Amino acid sequence: MIRKILTHLYIDKLSFGETAIKLDISSESLKEILDNMEHMGYIRKVHEDTNTTCPTCRNCGNTGMCHTETSNISAKKLILTEKGKRICDRKKKQDATTPK
């Protein structure tokens, strides 16, 4: 499951909501899994302050994870740790050697 989530988020560049749909799990379940993945050291959450609103978050399923709709947003960005990068690198190498 960890590899699939990292693949969808960081290799396929899917959004939080798209990843939950692709895995056929709720956004709440994905959030819990991501919390566990952070605890295990695969990802790290960083907070970014911006001065804009994000009108698309109402539709992406990421509102609870990302930020609230205010003029000054404190967004949570998920960053791959070295441990997470190794998983993604292995997946990329595996995909490159797999015949299509």
KEVO-189286 format. One record per residue (C-alpha): z, y, x; residue number from 1. Coordinates in pm, 1 decimal. Layout:
# KEVO-189286
atom up->Z, north->Y, east->X, nr->NUM .
...
//
This chain:
# KEVO-189286
atom up->0.0, north->0.0, east->0.0, nr->1 .
atom up->83.8, north->241.0, east->284.0, nr->2 .
atom up->-258.0, north->196.5, east->442.7, nr->3 .
atom up->-432.3, north->247.9, east->107.5, nr->4 .
atom up->-241.3, north->568.5, east->36.7, nr->5 .
atom up->-303.7, north->709.3, east->383.7, nr->6 .
atom up->-670.4, north->612.8, east->358.7, nr->7 .
atom up->-715.2, north->785.1, east->23.2, nr->8 .
atom up->-529.5, north->1101.4, east->124.5, nr->9 .
atom up->-641.1, north->1146.1, east->485.7, nr->10 .
atom up->-966.4, north->955.4, east->537.4, nr->11 .
atom up->-1124.5, north->981.1, east->191.1, nr->12 .
atom up->-965.3, north->1328.5, east->144.5, nr->13 .
atom up->-866.5, north->1258.8, east->-216.6, nr->14 .
atom up->-617.3, north->1484.4, east->-391.5, nr->15 .
atom up->-268.4, north->1370.6, east->-485.4, nr->16 .
atom up->-377.9, north->1317.3, east->-848.4, nr->17 .
atom up->-698.1, north->1136.4, east->-751.6, nr->18 .
atom up->-501.7, north->905.8, east->-523.8, nr->19 .
atom up->-259.6, north->814.1, east->-803.9, nr->20 .
atom up->-553.0, north->738.9, east->-1036.9, nr->21 .
atom up->-734.5, north->533.8, east->-770.8, nr->22 .
atom up->-418.1, north->327.1, east->-712.3, nr->23 .
atom up->-353.3, north->302.4, east->-1088.6, nr->24 .
atom up->-0.1, north->439.4, east->-1056.5, nr->25 .
atom up->171.8, north->743.5, east->-1204.4, nr->26 .
atom up->210.0, north->1068.1, east->-1011.5, nr->27 .
atom up->586.0, north->1011.7, east->-1018.2, nr->28 .
atom up->547.3, north->668.7, east->-859.2, nr->29 .
atom up->319.0, north->809.5, east->-590.3, nr->30 .
atom up->570.8, north->1084.3, east->-519.6, nr->31 .
atom up->845.5, north->824.1, east->-476.2, nr->32 .
atom up->626.2, north->618.3, east->-243.9, nr->33 .
atom up->543.2, north->930.1, east->-40.2, nr->34 .
atom up->914.1, north->1010.3, east->-16.0, nr->35 .
atom up->970.1, north->659.7, east->121.8, nr->36 .
atom up->675.4, north->696.8, east->359.4, nr->37 .
atom up->827.7, north->1019.8, east->486.7, nr->38 .
atom up->1158.3, north->839.6, east->542.3, nr->39 .
atom up->971.9, north->562.9, east->731.5, nr->40 .
atom up->801.1, north->819.5, east->952.2, nr->41 .
atom up->436.7, north->798.4, east->839.4, nr->42 .
atom up->416.1, north->1152.1, east->700.2, nr->43 .
atom up->612.5, north->1473.1, east->720.1, nr->44 .
atom up->640.7, north->1743.3, east->455.8, nr->45 .
atom up->616.5, north->2102.1, east->568.1, nr->46 .
atom up->664.3, north->2407.5, east->351.9, nr->47 .
atom up->408.9, north->2683.3, east->358.0, nr->48 .
atom up->458.9, north->3020.8, east->197.7, nr->49 .
atom up->152.6, north->3185.3, east->50.3, nr->50 .
atom up->103.4, north->3494.2, east->-161.5, nr->51 .
atom up->-150.2, north->3356.4, east->-404.5, nr->52 .
atom up->-137.9, north->3148.6, east->-716.3, nr->53 .
atom up->-318.0, north->2820.5, east->-744.6, nr->54 .
atom up->-491.7, north->2794.4, east->-1081.6, nr->55 .
atom up->-624.2, north->2446.1, east->-1007.6, nr->56 .
atom up->-281.9, north->2285.5, east->-966.0, nr->57 .
atom up->-235.1, north->2285.2, east->-1338.9, nr->58 .
atom up->-517.6, north->2032.3, east->-1350.1, nr->59 .
atom up->-482.7, north->1826.6, east->-1033.3, nr->60 .
atom up->-161.6, north->1641.5, east->-1115.1, nr->61 .
atom up->-0.5, north->1783.2, east->-803.0, nr->62 .
atom up->203.7, north->2061.4, east->-961.4, nr->63 .
atom up->539.0, north->1886.7, east->-933.4, nr->64 .
atom up->464.8, north->1783.8, east->-576.6, nr->65 .
atom up->298.7, north->2098.9, east->-457.2, nr->66 .
atom up->443.9, north->2413.1, east->-609.7, nr->67 .
atom up->516.8, north->2606.9, east->-920.7, nr->68 .
atom up->294.1, north->2870.5, east->-1068.1, nr->69 .
atom up->437.1, north->3193.4, east->-929.1, nr->70 .
atom up->295.7, north->3478.9, east->-727.9, nr->71 .
atom up->477.1, north->3365.1, east->-415.5, nr->72 .
atom up->424.3, north->2992.1, east->-368.8, nr->73 .
atom up->621.8, north->2761.3, east->-147.1, nr->74 .
atom up->377.9, north->2473.9, east->-106.0, nr->75 .
atom up->456.4, north->2133.4, east->35.9, nr->76 .
atom up->190.8, north->2005.8, east->269.4, nr->77 .
atom up->189.2, north->1644.8, east->382.9, nr->78 .
atom up->114.1, north->1602.2, east->750.9, nr->79 .
atom up->43.4, north->1274.9, east->924.5, nr->80 .
atom up->287.4, north->1183.4, east->1198.2, nr->81 .
atom up->176.1, north->992.4, east->1507.7, nr->82 .
atom up->276.0, north->671.4, east->1330.4, nr->83 .
atom up->59.7, north->763.3, east->1030.5, nr->84 .
atom up->-232.5, north->861.4, east->1255.1, nr->85 .
atom up->-224.7, north->517.8, east->1420.2, nr->86 .
atom up->-263.1, north->353.1, east->1077.1, nr->87 .
atom up->-557.9, north->579.0, east->990.1, nr->88 .
atom up->-719.4, north->530.1, east->1332.2, nr->89 .
atom up->-698.9, north->151.8, east->1292.2, nr->90 .
atom up->-859.3, north->181.1, east->947.4, nr->91 .
atom up->-1141.4, north->398.8, east->1083.7, nr->92 .
atom up->-1207.5, north->153.9, east->1369.6, nr->93 .
atom up->-1202.5, north->-137.8, east->1127.1, nr->94 .
atom up->-1450.8, north->37.5, east->897.4, nr->95 .
atom up->-1677.5, north->119.4, east->1192.8, nr->96 .
atom up->-1698.6, north->-245.0, east->1300.1, nr->97 .
atom up->-1737.5, north->-390.3, east->950.1, nr->98 .
atom up->-2103.7, north->-459.4, east->863.4, nr->99 .
atom up->-2231.6, north->-272.8, east->560.6, nr->100 .
//
